[in-house]
Amino acid sequence: MQKTAYLFEARSIQKYLFEGGKLRDMVAASDQLDALCNKPLEDVFTNLGLEENKDIWFSRRAGGSIYAILNSADQAKDLSLLWSLYVRKHFPGVEVVQVLSTADTIMAAMKAGFERLAEQRNRLSTQFPIAGPLVRRSPRTANPAVAWSESRKEWIDEATQIKQKIPNRSSLTRKFSDAPDKHWPKDLDTDNGDFPFLKNDRSVALIHADGNGLGELLRLLNTAVHLIIEKTADEQAYIELYQAFSKSLETAMQKAAQDATKVLLDARKKDDDMIPARPLVLGGDDLTILVRADLAIPFTQAFCLAFEEQTQQHLAPLYDTVKSKLGGKDELTVEGKILKLTRLKTLTACAGVCFIKSNQPFLQAHDLAESLCKEAKKQSRQWQTNDDALTCIPSSISFHQVAATMIEDVKSVREHEWKIPINGESYELSMGCYGFKDGLTNLATLQAMAKLFGENKLNRNGLREVASLLKDSPSKAHRRYKRWREIASKSSPSNLTDFDNHLATLCELEAIDALPFDKHSRKSPLIDLLTITALSSQSIEKEV
Protein backbone atom coordinates (compact mmCIF):
# COMPACT_ATOMS: atom_id res chain seq x y z
CA MET A 1 0.00 0.00 0.00
CA GLN A 2 1.33 3.42 -0.93
CA LYS A 3 1.97 5.99 1.80
CA THR A 4 1.52 9.77 1.61
CA ALA A 5 3.63 12.14 3.67
CA TYR A 6 2.11 15.48 4.71
CA LEU A 7 4.72 17.98 5.90
CA PHE A 8 3.63 21.36 7.25
CA GLU A 9 5.55 24.27 8.80
CA ALA A 10 4.30 27.62 10.03
CA ARG A 11 6.98 30.25 9.36
CA SER A 12 7.38 33.96 10.24
CA ILE A 13 5.96 33.09 13.64
CA GLN A 14 8.25 35.57 15.40
CA LYS A 15 6.89 38.43 13.31
CA TYR A 16 3.32 37.45 14.19
CA LEU A 17 4.26 37.12 17.86
CA PHE A 18 6.21 40.34 18.40
CA GLU A 19 4.69 42.71 15.84
CA GLY A 20 2.97 45.64 17.54
CA GLY A 21 5.20 45.59 20.63
CA LYS A 22 2.41 45.19 23.23
CA LEU A 23 3.10 42.47 25.80
CA ARG A 24 -0.62 41.75 26.14
CA ASP A 25 -0.80 40.96 22.42
CA MET A 26 2.35 38.83 22.63
CA VAL A 27 0.85 36.85 25.51
CA ALA A 28 -2.35 36.19 23.53
CA ALA A 29 -0.38 35.19 20.43
CA SER A 30 1.95 32.89 22.41
CA ASP A 31 -1.01 30.99 23.88
CA GLN A 32 -2.62 30.82 20.44
CA LEU A 33 0.58 29.44 18.88
CA ASP A 34 1.15 27.02 21.75
CA ALA A 35 -2.26 25.44 21.14
CA LEU A 36 -1.94 25.36 17.34
CA CYS A 37 -1.12 21.66 16.96
CA ASN A 38 -3.51 20.50 19.70
CA LYS A 39 -7.25 21.21 19.75
CA PRO A 40 -7.42 23.13 16.43
CA LEU A 41 -5.75 20.22 14.65
CA GLU A 42 -7.98 17.70 16.40
CA ASP A 43 -11.05 19.67 15.28
CA VAL A 44 -9.80 19.44 11.69
CA PHE A 45 -9.39 15.66 12.14
CA THR A 46 -12.98 15.42 13.35
CA ASN A 47 -14.27 17.31 10.32
CA LEU A 48 -12.30 15.06 7.97
CA GLY A 49 -13.09 11.82 9.80
CA LEU A 50 -9.40 11.13 10.52
CA GLU A 51 -8.33 9.04 13.49
CA GLU A 52 -4.79 9.21 14.83
CA ASN A 53 -2.82 5.94 14.71
CA LYS A 54 -5.42 4.52 12.35
CA ASP A 55 -5.63 6.93 9.39
CA ILE A 56 -2.75 9.23 10.25
CA TRP A 57 0.54 8.84 12.16
CA PHE A 58 2.81 11.65 13.36
CA SER A 59 6.58 11.67 13.61
CA ARG A 60 6.39 15.31 14.76
CA ARG A 61 3.50 17.43 15.97
CA ALA A 62 4.82 20.47 17.88
CA GLY A 63 6.30 23.95 17.51
CA GLY A 64 4.11 24.87 14.54
CA SER A 65 5.32 21.85 12.55
CA ILE A 66 3.48 18.69 11.46
CA TYR A 67 5.19 15.70 9.87
CA ALA A 68 2.64 12.97 9.23
CA ILE A 69 2.03 9.80 7.23
CA LEU A 70 -1.41 8.91 5.83
CA ASN A 71 -2.66 5.80 4.06
CA SER A 72 -4.85 7.82 1.70
CA ALA A 73 -3.53 10.46 -0.72
CA ASP A 74 -7.04 11.94 -0.98
CA GLN A 75 -7.32 12.36 2.78
CA ALA A 76 -3.86 13.94 2.84
CA LYS A 77 -4.93 16.44 0.20
CA ASP A 78 -8.13 17.30 2.12
CA LEU A 79 -6.06 17.76 5.28
CA SER A 80 -3.62 20.11 3.55
CA LEU A 81 -6.47 22.23 2.16
CA LEU A 82 -8.48 22.52 5.38
CA TRP A 83 -5.51 22.91 7.74
CA SER A 84 -3.81 25.60 5.64
CA LEU A 85 -7.15 27.44 5.42
CA TYR A 86 -7.47 27.37 9.22
CA VAL A 87 -3.93 28.64 9.81
CA ARG A 88 -4.21 31.44 7.25
CA LYS A 89 -7.54 32.57 8.72
CA HIS A 90 -6.47 32.57 12.37
CA PHE A 91 -2.82 33.58 11.92
CA PRO A 92 -2.75 36.36 9.29
CA GLY A 93 0.81 37.10 8.26
CA VAL A 94 2.15 33.66 9.19
CA GLU A 95 3.70 31.91 6.21
CA VAL A 96 2.38 28.43 5.42
CA VAL A 97 4.83 25.94 3.92
CA GLN A 98 3.43 22.48 3.14
CA VAL A 99 4.03 19.58 0.77
CA LEU A 100 2.49 16.21 -0.10
CA SER A 101 4.57 13.25 -1.25
CA THR A 102 3.39 9.75 -2.14
CA ALA A 103 5.65 6.68 -2.41
CA ASP A 104 5.65 2.94 -1.86
CA THR A 105 7.26 3.18 1.59
CA ILE A 106 7.17 5.54 4.55
CA MET A 107 10.90 6.23 4.27
CA ALA A 108 10.67 7.09 0.57
CA ALA A 109 7.62 9.31 1.05
CA MET A 110 9.27 11.20 3.91
CA LYS A 111 12.58 11.57 2.07
CA ALA A 112 10.92 13.00 -1.02
CA GLY A 113 8.70 15.20 1.15
CA PHE A 114 11.61 16.77 3.03
CA GLU A 115 13.44 17.45 -0.24
CA ARG A 116 10.37 19.29 -1.58
CA LEU A 117 9.89 21.08 1.76
CA ALA A 118 13.45 22.45 1.55
CA GLU A 119 12.60 23.87 -1.88
CA GLN A 120 9.34 25.38 -0.65
CA ARG A 121 11.09 27.17 2.24
CA ASN A 122 13.12 29.19 -0.25
CA ARG A 123 10.13 30.38 -2.25
CA LEU A 124 8.66 33.81 -1.58
CA SER A 125 5.15 33.76 -0.18
CA THR A 126 2.67 36.54 -1.01
CA GLN A 127 0.05 37.55 1.53
CA PHE A 128 -3.39 38.16 0.04
CA PRO A 129 -5.24 40.39 -0.36
CA ILE A 130 -2.53 42.91 -1.26
CA ALA A 131 -3.33 46.34 0.19
CA GLY A 132 -3.50 49.29 -2.20
CA PRO A 133 -1.93 52.73 -1.68
CA LEU A 134 -5.15 54.26 -0.34
CA VAL A 135 -5.65 51.65 2.39
CA ARG A 136 -5.39 52.91 5.98
CA ARG A 137 -2.53 51.37 7.93
CA SER A 138 -2.11 50.41 11.56
CA PRO A 139 0.42 52.84 13.12
CA ARG A 140 2.05 50.04 15.16
CA THR A 141 2.55 47.43 12.45
CA ALA A 142 2.08 49.30 9.14
CA ASN A 143 -0.29 46.49 8.12
CA PRO A 144 -3.73 47.30 6.67
CA ALA A 145 -6.11 48.47 9.41
CA VAL A 146 -9.39 46.61 9.81
CA ALA A 147 -10.91 48.19 12.94
CA TRP A 148 -10.72 51.07 15.39
CA SER A 149 -9.70 50.04 18.92
CA GLU A 150 -11.59 52.14 21.41
CA SER A 151 -9.44 50.97 24.33
CA ARG A 152 -6.19 51.93 22.55
CA LYS A 153 -7.54 54.87 20.59
CA GLU A 154 -5.85 53.67 17.40
CA TRP A 155 -6.44 51.67 14.25
CA ILE A 156 -5.45 48.02 14.47
CA ASP A 157 -4.72 45.35 11.87
CA GLU A 158 -6.35 41.95 11.48
CA ALA A 159 -3.72 40.05 13.48
CA THR A 160 -4.03 42.44 16.45
CA GLN A 161 -7.82 42.20 16.31
CA ILE A 162 -7.61 38.40 16.52
CA LYS A 163 -5.14 38.55 19.42
CA GLN A 164 -7.49 40.83 21.38
CA LYS A 165 -10.32 38.30 21.00
CA ILE A 166 -8.32 35.23 22.07
CA PRO A 167 -9.55 33.78 25.39
CA ASN A 168 -6.91 33.45 28.11
CA ARG A 169 -5.89 29.76 27.98
CA SER A 170 -2.62 30.18 29.95
CA SER A 171 -1.47 26.89 28.46
CA LEU A 172 2.10 28.10 27.95
CA THR A 173 2.68 29.32 31.52
CA ARG A 174 1.57 25.94 32.87
CA LYS A 175 4.54 24.38 31.09
CA PHE A 176 6.87 26.58 33.17
CA SER A 177 5.21 26.47 36.57
CA ASP A 178 2.03 25.52 38.39
CA ALA A 179 1.74 29.14 39.58
CA PRO A 180 -1.62 30.67 38.57
CA ASP A 181 -1.62 32.63 35.33
CA LYS A 182 -2.62 35.76 37.25
CA HIS A 183 0.87 35.76 38.74
CA TRP A 184 2.46 36.06 35.28
CA PRO A 185 2.53 39.71 34.07
CA LYS A 186 0.71 40.78 30.90
CA ASP A 187 1.43 44.50 30.68
CA LEU A 188 4.63 46.57 30.47
CA ASP A 189 2.94 49.98 30.36
CA THR A 190 4.47 52.66 32.55
CA ASP A 191 1.26 53.66 34.34
CA ASN A 192 -0.97 50.59 34.51
CA GLY A 193 1.50 47.79 33.87
CA ASP A 194 1.85 44.77 36.16
CA PHE A 195 5.45 43.76 35.41
CA PRO A 196 7.49 43.68 38.67
CA PHE A 197 10.38 45.97 37.76
CA LEU A 198 13.10 46.91 40.24
CA LYS A 199 12.06 50.40 41.35
CA ASN A 200 12.49 52.76 38.39
CA ASP A 201 14.70 50.45 36.35
CA ARG A 202 12.61 49.30 33.38
CA SER A 203 15.28 47.06 31.87
CA VAL A 204 14.23 43.67 30.54
CA ALA A 205 15.94 40.88 28.63
CA LEU A 206 14.64 38.89 25.71
CA ILE A 207 16.14 35.40 25.82
CA HIS A 208 16.21 33.01 22.89
CA ALA A 209 17.64 29.52 23.44
CA ASP A 210 18.04 26.80 20.84
CA GLY A 211 19.32 23.22 20.86
CA ASN A 212 22.80 22.45 19.52
CA GLY A 213 23.43 20.03 16.71
CA LEU A 214 19.81 18.94 16.41
CA GLY A 215 20.17 18.46 12.66
CA GLU A 216 23.22 16.26 13.21
CA LEU A 217 21.33 14.26 15.83
CA LEU A 218 18.38 13.76 13.47
CA ARG A 219 20.72 12.61 10.69
CA LEU A 220 22.17 10.09 13.15
CA LEU A 221 18.67 8.92 14.03
CA ASN A 222 17.75 8.73 10.34
CA THR A 223 20.80 6.54 9.63
CA ALA A 224 19.89 4.30 12.56
CA VAL A 225 16.27 4.01 11.40
CA HIS A 226 17.41 3.06 7.88
CA LEU A 227 19.57 0.27 9.30
CA ILE A 228 16.79 -0.93 11.61
CA ILE A 229 14.23 -1.10 8.78
CA GLU A 230 16.73 -2.96 6.56
CA LYS A 231 17.34 -5.40 9.38
CA THR A 232 13.77 -5.92 10.63
CA ALA A 233 11.62 -4.92 7.60
CA ASP A 234 9.45 -3.03 10.12
CA GLU A 235 8.51 0.25 8.42
CA GLN A 236 6.52 1.38 11.43
CA ALA A 237 9.84 1.81 13.25
CA TYR A 238 10.25 5.14 11.43
CA ILE A 239 7.09 6.59 13.02
CA GLU A 240 7.69 5.00 16.42
CA LEU A 241 11.28 6.19 16.82
CA TYR A 242 10.79 9.73 15.50
CA GLN A 243 7.62 10.08 17.57
CA ALA A 244 9.50 8.88 20.66
CA PHE A 245 12.24 11.43 20.01
CA SER A 246 9.77 14.29 19.52
CA LYS A 247 7.83 13.51 22.71
CA SER A 248 11.00 12.97 24.77
CA LEU A 249 12.45 16.28 23.58
CA GLU A 250 9.20 18.07 24.41
CA THR A 251 9.22 16.61 27.93
CA ALA A 252 12.89 17.51 28.44
CA MET A 253 12.25 21.10 27.30
CA GLN A 254 9.37 21.52 29.72
CA LYS A 255 11.31 20.02 32.63
CA ALA A 256 14.31 22.26 31.88
CA ALA A 257 12.04 25.33 31.69
CA GLN A 258 10.50 24.38 35.04
CA ASP A 259 13.93 23.97 36.63
CA ALA A 260 15.03 27.37 35.34
CA THR A 261 11.77 29.02 36.45
CA LYS A 262 12.75 28.30 40.06
CA VAL A 263 15.23 31.18 39.67
CA LEU A 264 12.30 33.48 38.91
CA LEU A 265 10.09 32.12 41.68
CA ASP A 266 12.87 32.48 44.24
CA ALA A 267 13.27 36.15 43.29
CA ARG A 268 9.79 36.96 44.59
CA LYS A 269 9.39 38.21 48.15
CA LYS A 270 6.00 36.49 48.54
CA ASP A 271 4.39 33.54 46.77
CA ASP A 272 1.54 35.68 45.45
CA ASP A 273 3.83 38.35 43.96
CA MET A 274 4.05 38.74 40.20
CA ILE A 275 6.68 36.56 38.53
CA PRO A 276 9.37 38.78 36.91
CA ALA A 277 9.09 37.18 33.46
CA ARG A 278 6.69 36.14 30.71
CA PRO A 279 7.11 32.99 28.56
CA LEU A 280 6.52 33.50 24.85
CA VAL A 281 7.67 30.33 23.06
CA LEU A 282 8.42 26.78 24.20
CA GLY A 283 8.34 24.26 21.39
CA GLY A 284 10.65 21.82 19.68
CA ASP A 285 14.11 22.83 20.93
CA ASP A 286 13.28 26.57 21.07
CA LEU A 287 12.69 28.77 24.10
CA THR A 288 11.84 32.47 24.04
CA ILE A 289 11.06 34.33 27.24
CA LEU A 290 10.97 37.91 28.50
CA VAL A 291 12.75 38.24 31.86
CA ARG A 292 13.60 41.10 34.19
CA ALA A 293 17.14 42.13 33.31
CA ASP A 294 18.84 41.24 36.61
CA LEU A 295 17.55 37.64 36.41
CA ALA A 296 18.27 36.96 32.73
CA ILE A 297 21.78 35.51 33.06
CA PRO A 298 20.92 33.25 36.06
CA PHE A 299 17.77 32.02 34.31
CA THR A 300 19.59 31.31 31.05
CA GLN A 301 22.41 29.52 32.85
CA ALA A 302 19.93 27.39 34.81
CA PHE A 303 17.99 26.51 31.65
CA CYS A 304 21.00 25.48 29.57
CA LEU A 305 22.41 23.27 32.33
CA ALA A 306 18.98 21.76 33.08
CA PHE A 307 18.32 21.15 29.38
CA GLU A 308 21.47 19.06 29.10
CA GLU A 309 20.53 17.04 32.20
CA GLN A 310 16.89 16.56 31.21
CA THR A 311 17.67 15.46 27.65
CA GLN A 312 20.13 12.88 28.95
CA GLN A 313 17.41 11.55 31.24
CA HIS A 314 14.42 11.59 28.89
CA LEU A 315 16.18 10.59 25.67
CA ALA A 316 17.90 7.63 27.34
CA PRO A 317 15.01 5.20 26.56
CA LEU A 318 15.25 6.13 22.86
CA TYR A 319 19.00 5.44 22.90
CA ASP A 320 18.42 2.07 24.59
CA THR A 321 15.74 1.12 22.03
CA VAL A 322 17.82 2.09 19.00
CA LYS A 323 20.95 0.40 20.34
CA SER A 324 18.99 -2.77 21.06
CA LYS A 325 17.42 -2.82 17.58
CA LEU A 326 20.90 -2.34 16.07
CA GLY A 327 22.20 -5.35 17.97
CA GLY A 328 24.29 -3.38 20.45
CA LYS A 329 26.08 -1.24 17.86
CA ASP A 330 27.31 2.00 19.48
CA GLU A 331 28.86 3.97 16.57
CA LEU A 332 27.50 4.88 13.14
CA THR A 333 29.01 6.56 10.11
CA VAL A 334 26.94 9.60 9.13
CA GLU A 335 28.00 11.53 6.01
CA GLY A 336 31.56 10.27 6.37
CA LYS A 337 31.80 11.17 10.08
CA ILE A 338 31.81 8.61 12.89
CA LEU A 339 29.28 9.55 15.57
CA LYS A 340 28.58 7.85 18.86
CA LEU A 341 25.03 6.60 19.30
CA THR A 342 25.09 8.28 22.72
CA ARG A 343 24.53 11.54 20.82
CA LEU A 344 20.88 10.45 20.71
CA LYS A 345 20.61 11.10 24.43
CA THR A 346 22.94 14.08 24.76
CA LEU A 347 21.60 17.43 23.60
CA THR A 348 22.88 20.84 24.68
CA ALA A 349 21.63 24.38 24.09
CA CYS A 350 23.02 27.81 23.33
CA ALA A 351 21.28 31.08 24.14
CA GLY A 352 21.27 34.73 23.12
CA VAL A 353 20.26 37.41 25.62
CA CYS A 354 19.32 40.91 24.46
CA PHE A 355 19.03 43.57 27.20
CA ILE A 356 16.69 46.44 26.31
CA LYS A 357 14.35 48.97 27.89
CA SER A 358 10.71 47.91 28.08
CA ASN A 359 9.63 50.55 25.55
CA GLN A 360 12.02 49.41 22.81
CA PRO A 361 10.78 47.32 19.84
CA PHE A 362 10.60 43.62 20.67
CA LEU A 363 10.67 42.35 17.09
CA GLN A 364 14.14 43.82 16.52
CA ALA A 365 15.20 42.71 20.01
CA HIS A 366 14.22 39.14 19.14
CA ASP A 367 16.23 39.33 15.92
CA LEU A 368 19.27 40.41 17.96
CA ALA A 369 18.70 37.68 20.57
CA GLU A 370 18.42 35.10 17.79
CA SER A 371 21.62 36.31 16.13
CA LEU A 372 23.41 36.27 19.51
CA CYS A 373 22.27 32.67 19.93
CA LYS A 374 23.74 31.85 16.51
CA GLU A 375 26.98 33.56 17.57
CA ALA A 376 27.15 31.34 20.66
CA LYS A 377 26.45 28.26 18.53
CA LYS A 378 29.18 29.24 16.09
CA GLN A 379 31.81 29.67 18.79
CA SER A 380 30.73 26.49 20.57
CA ARG A 381 31.06 24.52 17.36
CA GLN A 382 34.50 26.04 16.66
CA TRP A 383 35.64 24.73 20.02
CA GLN A 384 34.58 21.23 18.91
CA THR A 385 37.55 20.26 16.74
CA ASN A 386 37.69 17.26 14.41
CA ASP A 387 39.12 15.22 17.28
CA ASP A 388 35.97 15.97 19.28
CA ALA A 389 33.54 14.64 16.65
CA LEU A 390 32.33 11.96 19.06
CA THR A 391 31.32 14.53 21.69
CA CYS A 392 28.43 16.98 21.77
CA ILE A 393 28.71 20.74 21.27
CA PRO A 394 29.09 22.59 24.62
CA SER A 395 26.35 24.89 25.91
CA SER A 396 27.11 28.60 25.81
CA ILE A 397 25.62 32.08 26.04
CA SER A 398 26.14 35.34 24.16
CA PHE A 399 24.64 38.57 25.46
CA HIS A 400 24.53 42.27 24.64
CA GLN A 401 23.08 45.35 26.28
CA VAL A 402 21.53 47.67 23.71
CA ALA A 403 22.87 51.19 24.15
CA ALA A 404 22.38 52.49 20.62
CA THR A 405 19.15 53.95 19.24
CA MET A 406 18.86 51.25 16.59
CA ILE A 407 18.72 47.58 17.55
CA GLU A 408 20.97 45.72 15.11
CA ASP A 409 21.98 42.09 14.67
CA VAL A 410 25.18 40.75 16.19
CA LYS A 411 27.19 41.26 12.99
CA SER A 412 26.43 44.99 13.04
CA VAL A 413 26.92 45.19 16.82
CA ARG A 414 30.39 43.70 16.42
CA GLU A 415 31.25 46.17 13.67
CA HIS A 416 29.82 49.28 15.31
CA GLU A 417 30.24 48.66 19.05
CA TRP A 418 32.69 45.84 19.80
CA LYS A 419 35.44 46.44 17.23
CA ILE A 420 38.10 49.10 17.79
CA PRO A 421 41.35 49.76 15.87
CA ILE A 422 44.60 49.77 17.87
CA ASN A 423 47.90 50.31 16.07
CA GLY A 424 46.37 49.23 12.80
CA GLU A 425 44.98 45.99 14.24
CA SER A 426 41.32 45.12 14.93
CA TYR A 427 40.39 44.41 18.57
CA GLU A 428 37.03 43.55 20.17
CA LEU A 429 35.63 44.76 23.50
CA SER A 430 33.62 41.55 24.01
CA MET A 431 34.59 37.90 24.18
CA GLY A 432 31.37 37.20 22.26
CA CYS A 433 30.52 33.92 23.98
CA TYR A 434 30.79 32.23 27.38
CA GLY A 435 30.42 28.60 28.35
CA PHE A 436 29.14 27.03 31.55
CA LYS A 437 31.76 24.28 31.85
CA ASP A 438 35.41 23.75 30.99
CA GLY A 439 36.37 24.37 27.38
CA LEU A 440 34.94 27.74 26.39
CA THR A 441 35.59 31.02 28.19
CA ASN A 442 33.82 30.38 31.49
CA LEU A 443 30.84 32.50 32.52
CA ALA A 444 31.46 31.69 36.19
CA THR A 445 34.80 33.50 36.03
CA LEU A 446 33.13 36.62 34.63
CA GLN A 447 30.47 36.44 37.35
CA ALA A 448 33.16 36.09 40.02
CA MET A 449 34.86 39.22 38.64
CA ALA A 450 31.58 41.14 38.80
CA LYS A 451 31.33 40.44 42.55
CA LEU A 452 34.57 42.38 43.08
CA PHE A 453 32.80 45.66 42.23
CA GLY A 454 30.62 47.77 44.48
CA GLU A 455 30.81 49.80 47.68
CA ASN A 456 34.23 49.47 49.34
CA LYS A 457 35.34 47.30 46.44
CA LEU A 458 36.58 47.98 42.91
CA ASN A 459 35.18 50.97 41.05
CA ARG A 460 33.13 50.21 37.96
CA ASN A 461 33.09 53.79 36.68
CA GLY A 462 36.82 53.78 36.06
CA LEU A 463 36.56 50.77 33.76
CA ARG A 464 33.57 52.31 32.03
CA GLU A 465 35.71 55.34 31.21
CA VAL A 466 38.39 53.02 29.84
CA ALA A 467 35.86 51.38 27.53
CA SER A 468 34.64 54.78 26.28
CA LEU A 469 38.15 56.09 25.70
CA LEU A 470 39.18 52.98 23.78
CA LYS A 471 36.88 53.91 20.91
CA ASP A 472 38.49 57.33 20.48
CA SER A 473 42.00 57.16 21.91
CA PRO A 474 43.59 53.84 22.97
CA SER A 475 46.57 55.70 24.44
CA LYS A 476 44.32 57.75 26.76
CA ALA A 477 42.43 54.57 27.62
CA HIS A 478 45.70 52.86 28.57
CA ARG A 479 46.67 55.76 30.86
CA ARG A 480 43.22 55.73 32.46
CA TYR A 481 43.44 51.96 32.99
CA LYS A 482 46.83 52.32 34.69
CA ARG A 483 45.41 55.08 36.89
CA TRP A 484 42.42 52.85 37.78
CA ARG A 485 44.83 50.10 38.80
CA GLU A 486 46.93 52.47 40.91
CA ILE A 487 43.89 53.65 42.86
CA ALA A 488 42.55 50.10 43.22
CA SER A 489 45.94 48.85 44.51
CA LYS A 490 45.67 51.34 47.39
CA SER A 491 41.92 51.22 48.13
CA SER A 492 41.20 47.53 47.50
CA PRO A 493 44.42 45.55 46.89
CA SER A 494 42.97 42.09 47.58
CA ASN A 495 40.12 42.66 45.13
CA LEU A 496 42.57 43.87 42.48
CA THR A 497 44.61 40.69 42.97
CA ASP A 498 41.48 38.59 42.51
CA PHE A 499 40.57 40.69 39.47
CA ASP A 500 43.96 39.99 37.89
CA ASN A 501 43.69 36.26 38.61
CA HIS A 502 40.23 36.03 37.03
CA LEU A 503 41.34 38.15 34.07
CA ALA A 504 44.30 35.83 33.50
CA THR A 505 41.83 32.92 33.33
CA LEU A 506 39.74 34.68 30.70
CA CYS A 507 42.55 35.97 28.49
CA GLU A 508 46.33 35.95 28.17
CA LEU A 509 47.66 39.51 28.51
CA GLU A 510 50.79 41.06 27.08
CA ALA A 511 51.61 42.46 30.53
CA ILE A 512 49.92 42.82 33.92
CA ASP A 513 49.07 46.50 33.33
CA ALA A 514 48.38 46.16 29.61
CA LEU A 515 44.89 46.85 28.31
CA PRO A 516 42.70 43.79 29.04
CA PHE A 517 42.85 42.11 25.61
CA ASP A 518 43.84 38.53 24.88
CA LYS A 519 47.09 38.70 22.91
CA HIS A 520 45.98 35.88 20.59
CA SER A 521 42.30 36.53 19.85
CA ARG A 522 42.51 40.31 20.52
CA LYS A 523 39.23 40.04 22.43
CA SER A 524 38.43 41.53 25.83
CA PRO A 525 35.79 40.78 28.49
CA LEU A 526 35.54 44.50 29.31
CA ILE A 527 32.08 45.26 27.86
CA ASP A 528 30.74 41.92 29.14
CA LEU A 529 32.01 42.68 32.64
CA LEU A 530 30.44 46.14 32.63
CA THR A 531 27.13 44.63 31.52
CA ILE A 532 27.17 42.01 34.29
CA THR A 533 28.09 44.51 37.01
CA ALA A 534 25.38 46.94 35.85
CA LEU A 535 22.76 44.18 36.09
CA SER A 536 23.57 43.32 39.67
CA SER A 537 21.02 44.86 42.03
CA GLN A 538 23.64 44.77 44.79
CA SER A 539 26.23 46.75 42.82
CA ILE A 540 26.76 50.24 44.25
CA GLU A 541 28.77 52.50 42.02
CA LYS A 542 31.32 54.79 43.57
CA GLU A 543 33.06 57.71 41.92
CA VAL A 544 36.84 57.84 42.01
Buried (B, 14 or more C-beta within 10 A) or exposed (E): EEBBBBBBBBBBBBBBBBBBBBBBBBBBBBBBBBBBBEEBBEEBBEEBEBEEEEBBBBBBBBBBBBBBBBBBBEBBBBBBEBBBEBBBEBBBBBBBBBBBBBBEBBBBBBBBBBEBBEEBEEEEEEBEEEBEEEEEEBEBBEBBBBEEBEEEEEBBBBBBBBBBEBEEBBBBBBBBBEBEBEBBBBBBEEEEBBBBBBEEBBBBBBBBBBBBBBEBBEBBBBBBBBBBBEEEEEBEBBBBBBBBBBBBBBBBBBBBBBBBBEBBBEBBEEEEEBBBBBBBBBBBBBBBBBBBBBBBBBBBBBBBBBBBEBBBBBBBEBBEBBBEBBEEEEEBEBEEEEBBBBBBBBBBBBBBBBBBEBEBBBBBBBBBBBBBBBBBBBBBBEBBEEEEEEBBBBBBBBBBBBEEEEBBBBEBBBEEBBBBEBEEEEBBBBBBBBBBBEBBBBBBBBBBBBBBBBEEBBBBBBBBBBBEBBEEEBEBBBEBBBBBBEBBEEBBEEBBEBBBEBBEBBBEBEEEEEBBBBEEBBBBBBBBBBBBBBBBEEBEEBEE
